[in-house]
Amino acid sequence: MNKSSTLLKIHLRCAFTSRGFWLSLAISTTLVIWQIISAYTPIVTSGPYPSSVFARWIGGEFHTLAGQLFYILLPLICALPFQSRYFLDKRDGYIKSLSLYASKRDLFFAYYIANYIVSFSVAVIPLLLNLLSSAMLYPSLKPQPLLSFLPSNQNALMVDLFYSNPWVYCLLYIGMIGLFMAALSCVGLAFSPCMKNVFFVISSPFIGYFIMIFALEEFDLVSYCPLYFLQPTQIDFATWPLYLIYLLAMLIVSVILFRKQVNECEIL
């Protein structure tokens, strides 16, 4: 087994058993359970068409406070388990010890991939929990375009899939959210060596995300705002080019910058 794989396993074991991981799950689980309670509608009183899981889970509605808080806080939730690990290891001198054992390529690979996997997991676990819990409360009725199911815009991303196979649509969208939030967390990881305080290391993706949302809304560019197109309801419908540009830009910036930081750390 090569050294990068060994380091990766060590980092993943530490991340998935850390207090930050359990804290992130506690926060996200509280929000998704709160959303289920807030959005609950008894089936027998729901009108001519019974409530469906696809209209009541956290990705099928945008009216509850809990649901909106979840999507706003998700960058912070994903940063808690591992994003500050490199910063702390460098501050405590542990990186210098690791550099005697592993190459700079191994260090870069282990920290970056571990952060991506953990952040992805933290993003998708509460969404899956909410979807499956909602499925125990509501029937899996196929969405009907004439009954105000979201997304209702014919130009929305994967809208045909939503109406033909909503389960696949929901699972794919959960995966898209996980990939996006993991890439955003890696941007925070890449900038972490430039910071002096662990609080700013952990909160940097959330702060940057919030500033971007505010700026896009201020300049009337809401259709480019990830807060809206990342929600499966697609309040402002997403497009593959827009999503991929965001994702690739974050991956390229984080890979280049973090590789540079790792190289400089080994030289010191």
Disulfide bonds with the S-S distance in Angstrom:
none
